[in-house]
Amino acid sequence: MKKIMRFLAIILIPAVLIILVLINKQDEKVHYNTKDYIGNTAGNLYNGGTFCEQDGRVYFSNFNDDGTLYSMDLECNNIMKINDDKARYINVDDNYIYYSRENNTKVKPTKSIFLFYCSGIYRINKDNGNNSVQLYAEPSGLLSLFGNTIYYQHYSPKTGIQFYSVGIDAKNETRLADSPILPASYHEGSMYFAGADLDHSIYAMDTTDNTVQTILNSNCYMPIARPEGIYYISIEDNYALCRIDYQGNNKTILIDEFCSTYNISMDGNYIFYQVDGGDNNHLGQINLATLEKKVIREGDYKQICCTSNFIFFRDYNEVNVYAYKPQNGELRLFQPPVIK
């Protein structure tokens, strides 16, 4: 019997080790996207990227749990905790979750802060939250996934915020500009952005060769490129919300009020916007087919994020998060549980 057991051990132990090595190699294999894959909507990213919908799930920063990374279904049920990281600028594809880790800003530090780097850009497996891969090691600003590239705001104490890119395989880190460009909006292979230093005009960068062309010479903020045109906040029009075509013409003012932020529903039917700067501050909605406006809630709000079924927004004092359903006008507090 002892000889049989020794024989089995000689055979089985190497076999088990080989299987473990193969599993580890499979985990290390990077799964790539199509060249025009978009990891989150431009409007969500401009508003902190705290919600991101992909394949029937919503990945979000749970403000009840200090911004920790969670997921849920489209009706805000079946809530799961993914890991202990405080996450912003969430992007998701078929295989991975990408986000800016901000554990250094947590109110209540957790063990994970001392086990891993406190900040940076990370990629984890979507199905189980494992296999964390560092794409950038320092604090970052807005980041977005387009194809197989992460475009992001790179921070250095010496140079400040610059515009960089890096592959989802953590290769080919490239400085694209010395300006703190917000890389959020993509359409037909180009990234649309507003100038951040010398001017605030709207530009388009071809992502195949990084060449840049001017779309509109103006004073603009938060451009969102969609099939019907480019939306933006016009600073020279007292922060009115406008739309132009891709030649920079046919300007239409949609909201002639002081807009501090906005987002567009995933189906493209509505714009949600925050009016500030007066005694009529409110979160509003406009139907793009009829141009009918509606006040959703009076007061000061920020971080407007859209999923298929809900619009999430946060009060300016960061006390409450609300969930609004434009299909039926339902408005309620969004209070996900804290999962240990």
VEXKOLZA-52686 format. One record per residue (C-alpha): x, y, z. Coordinates in Angstrom, 2 decimals, m for minus. Layout:
BEGIN
east,north,up
X,Y,Z
...
This chain:
BEGIN
east,north,up
0.00,0.00,0.00
2.80,2.40,0.87
4.45,1.72,m2.49
1.15,2.46,m4.26
0.70,5.71,m2.34
4.27,6.80,m3.15
3.69,5.93,m6.80
0.45,7.94,m6.89
2.15,10.88,m5.20
4.95,10.82,m7.76
2.40,10.93,m10.58
m0.28,13.21,m9.12
1.82,15.98,m7.57
3.55,16.97,m10.85
0.22,16.69,m12.65
m1.42,19.05,m10.16
1.47,21.49,m10.46
1.19,21.46,m14.26
m2.56,22.16,m14.02
m1.96,25.06,m11.64
0.67,26.54,m13.97
m1.71,26.24,m16.93
m4.52,27.94,m14.98
m2.15,30.74,m13.96
m1.01,31.18,m17.58
m4.64,31.38,m18.69
m5.28,34.10,m16.08
m2.24,36.04,m17.37
m3.49,35.96,m20.97
m4.91,39.35,m21.96
m8.26,39.33,m23.73
m8.47,42.14,m26.29
m11.41,44.17,m27.58
m12.54,45.30,m30.99
m10.72,48.46,m32.08
m13.68,50.79,m31.43
m14.91,49.38,m28.10
m15.99,52.09,m25.63
m15.69,51.36,m21.89
m18.17,53.94,m20.52
m20.22,56.84,m21.82
m18.66,60.29,m22.09
m21.36,61.84,m19.90
m20.74,59.33,m17.11
m16.98,59.90,m17.23
m17.34,63.69,m17.11
m19.44,63.14,m13.98
m16.88,61.05,m12.12
m17.44,57.68,m13.81
m19.07,56.31,m10.66
m21.56,54.19,m12.64
m20.92,52.03,m15.70
m23.31,49.60,m17.38
m22.12,46.54,m19.27
m23.94,43.35,m20.31
m26.88,43.63,m17.91
m24.86,44.71,m14.86
m24.11,48.14,m13.40
m20.68,48.62,m11.84
m20.62,51.48,m9.37
m18.92,53.27,m6.50
m21.01,52.61,m3.42
m21.11,55.97,m1.62
m22.63,54.24,1.42
m19.39,52.24,1.61
m16.91,55.07,1.05
m16.93,54.69,m2.74
m16.03,50.98,m2.74
m16.48,49.06,m6.01
m19.79,47.15,m6.29
m22.11,45.81,m8.99
m25.87,45.27,m9.35
m28.49,44.42,m11.95
m30.30,47.05,m14.02
m33.09,47.41,m11.42
m30.63,48.04,m8.55
m31.05,44.53,m7.15
m28.67,41.58,m6.69
m25.99,43.87,m5.30
m22.49,42.42,m4.95
m19.24,43.80,m3.55
m16.34,43.34,m5.99
m13.36,44.34,m3.84
m12.30,46.85,m1.18
m11.03,49.53,m3.56
m12.47,53.02,m3.73
m13.11,53.39,m7.45
m13.80,56.25,m9.85
m13.82,56.54,m13.65
m15.05,52.97,m14.00
m14.78,51.38,m17.46
m15.86,47.82,m18.26
m15.48,45.47,m21.21
m16.39,41.80,m21.71
m13.52,40.58,m19.53
m12.21,43.35,m17.28
m13.04,46.29,m15.05
m10.74,49.31,m15.26
m10.79,52.13,m12.73
m8.86,54.75,m10.84
m8.03,53.42,m7.38
m8.35,56.13,m4.72
m7.80,54.26,m1.48
m5.66,57.14,m0.23
m8.86,59.22,0.08
m10.88,56.66,2.03
m12.41,57.91,5.26
m11.93,54.56,6.98
m8.76,52.85,5.77
m8.94,49.10,5.15
m6.30,46.41,5.14
m6.21,46.47,1.35
m4.71,49.96,1.45
m1.61,48.58,3.12
m1.41,45.45,0.96
m1.53,47.25,m2.39
m0.69,50.62,m3.83
m3.10,53.28,m2.61
m3.72,54.91,m5.98
m3.27,54.39,m9.70
m5.08,52.79,m12.64
m5.94,49.11,m12.31
m7.44,46.28,m14.34
m9.22,43.37,m12.66
m11.17,40.37,m13.89
m14.82,41.21,m14.35
m16.17,37.82,m13.22
m14.44,37.59,m9.84
m12.50,40.82,m9.18
m9.18,38.93,m9.08
m5.84,39.32,m10.88
m5.28,43.01,m10.28
m2.92,44.51,m12.88
m1.44,47.96,m12.42
m1.56,50.10,m15.58
m0.30,53.28,m13.93
1.17,53.68,m10.45
0.39,57.28,m9.48
m2.80,59.30,m8.85
m4.73,59.91,m12.07
m7.67,61.97,m13.23
m10.28,61.00,m15.79
m9.58,57.79,m17.71
m11.41,56.09,m20.56
m11.20,52.82,m22.46
m11.29,52.96,m26.25
m10.49,49.75,m28.10
m7.48,48.30,m26.30
m6.09,51.59,m25.01
m6.62,53.49,m21.79
m6.48,57.25,m22.32
m5.96,59.10,m19.05
m4.88,62.18,m17.15
m1.39,61.41,m15.89
m0.22,63.20,m12.75
3.35,63.93,m11.75
4.51,66.32,m8.99
7.07,67.75,m11.45
4.88,68.19,m14.53
1.35,68.36,m13.11
m1.47,66.78,m15.15
m0.69,65.63,m18.69
m2.48,63.51,m21.29
m1.22,59.92,m21.65
m2.24,56.54,m23.02
m1.35,52.95,m22.13
m2.45,49.59,m23.50
m4.79,47.37,m21.50
m1.84,44.94,m21.38
0.15,47.60,m19.46
2.41,48.20,m22.48
3.21,51.20,m24.69
2.75,54.03,m22.21
2.80,57.23,m24.28
2.65,60.94,m23.49
0.25,62.47,m26.00
0.12,66.08,m24.79
1.34,68.26,m21.95
m2.18,69.60,m21.39
m4.68,68.21,m18.84
m7.06,67.03,m21.60
m10.25,65.21,m20.55
m10.38,62.01,m22.67
m14.05,61.06,m22.54
m15.89,61.19,m25.87
m15.36,58.96,m28.93
m17.09,58.78,m32.29
m16.07,56.89,m35.44
m12.47,56.40,m34.36
m11.80,59.91,m33.07
m11.65,61.34,m29.56
m13.41,64.69,m29.12
m12.16,67.06,m26.45
m11.99,70.70,m25.45
m8.67,72.49,m25.24
m7.39,72.75,m21.68
m4.56,75.30,m21.80
m4.25,77.95,m24.50
m7.88,77.76,m25.59
m11.06,75.80,m25.02
m11.96,75.02,m28.62
m13.34,71.63,m29.63
m10.85,69.25,m31.26
m10.90,65.75,m32.72
m7.94,63.38,m32.32
m7.68,60.45,m34.73
m6.88,57.50,m32.44
m5.03,55.63,m35.20
m2.25,58.20,m35.59
m3.00,60.79,m32.83
m3.33,63.65,m35.34
m5.58,66.49,m34.21
m7.94,68.77,m36.13
m9.99,71.75,m34.95
m13.78,71.39,m35.07
m14.90,74.65,m33.45
m12.95,77.76,m32.44
m14.85,78.81,m29.35
m14.89,78.63,m25.56
m16.28,75.17,m24.81
m16.50,72.55,m22.08
m17.49,68.86,m21.88
m18.05,67.98,m25.56
m20.03,64.78,m26.17
m19.95,63.43,m29.72
m23.01,61.50,m30.85
m24.31,60.48,m34.31
m26.55,63.57,m34.54
m23.81,66.04,m33.58
m21.56,67.34,m30.83
m23.08,68.59,m27.58
m21.14,70.95,m25.32
m21.41,73.67,m22.70
m20.73,77.05,m24.32
m18.83,79.22,m21.87
m19.11,82.25,m24.16
m22.94,81.86,m24.07
m23.04,82.00,m20.26
m22.66,78.21,m19.98
m25.63,77.40,m22.21
m25.94,73.83,m23.47
m25.47,73.69,m27.25
m25.13,71.32,m30.19
m23.22,71.65,m33.49
m22.63,69.40,m36.49
m19.28,67.76,m37.26
m18.19,70.68,m39.42
m18.62,73.01,m36.44
m21.73,74.62,m37.94
m25.49,74.82,m37.30
m25.19,75.78,m33.65
m28.35,75.19,m31.63
m28.82,76.39,m28.04
m30.80,73.69,m26.24
m30.66,75.01,m22.67
m30.26,78.77,m22.41
m29.39,78.70,m18.71
m26.18,78.39,m16.69
m25.38,74.64,m16.87
m22.61,73.33,m14.61
m22.82,69.71,m15.82
m24.96,67.46,m17.97
m25.37,63.93,m19.30
m27.25,62.25,m22.14
m29.42,59.15,m21.67
m28.06,55.95,m23.15
m30.87,55.85,m25.72
m30.16,59.46,m26.72
m33.71,60.63,m25.98
m33.02,62.94,m23.02
m30.44,65.35,m21.67
m30.17,65.77,m17.91
m28.53,68.96,m16.70
m27.80,70.99,m13.57
m28.71,74.70,m13.60
m26.59,76.80,m11.22
m25.68,80.38,m10.46
m29.00,81.85,m9.37
m32.13,81.39,m7.30
m33.56,78.77,m9.67
m30.99,76.02,m9.22
m32.33,72.62,m10.22
m31.70,69.33,m11.95
m33.58,69.40,m15.24
m34.50,67.16,m18.14
m35.12,67.95,m21.80
m36.76,65.66,m24.32
m34.62,65.94,m27.46
m37.50,64.99,m29.74
m40.00,67.56,m28.43
m37.58,69.97,m26.59
m40.00,69.80,m23.63
m38.27,70.64,m20.35
m38.97,69.27,m16.89
m37.60,70.02,m13.41
m36.62,66.75,m11.76
m35.58,68.21,m8.41
m34.85,71.71,m7.16
m31.47,72.37,m5.56
m27.80,71.76,m6.25
m26.65,68.41,m7.63
m23.66,66.85,m9.34
m22.25,63.57,m10.69
m25.15,62.81,m13.05
m24.64,59.25,m14.32
m26.91,57.35,m16.72
m27.72,53.66,m17.08
m30.44,52.09,m19.22
m33.10,52.29,m16.51
m31.97,55.01,m14.08
m30.33,58.40,m13.79
m28.21,58.65,m10.66
m27.16,61.97,m9.17
m25.67,63.22,m5.91
m26.52,66.29,m3.87
m23.84,68.93,m3.74
m23.16,68.35,m0.02
m22.55,64.64,m0.72
m25.22,63.46,1.71
m27.62,61.62,m0.60
m27.57,59.83,m3.96
m30.83,59.74,m5.93
m32.12,57.34,m8.58
m34.52,58.74,m11.16
m36.43,56.67,m13.72
m37.31,58.87,m16.74
m39.73,56.27,m18.13
m42.24,56.88,m15.32
m40.83,59.81,m13.33
m40.04,57.69,m10.28
m37.55,59.44,m7.97
m36.11,57.82,m4.85
m33.02,57.69,m2.69
m30.40,55.21,m3.83
m29.31,53.38,m0.69
m27.35,50.23,m1.51
m26.30,48.04,1.41
m22.79,47.86,2.82
m21.40,44.37,2.34
m18.54,43.28,4.57
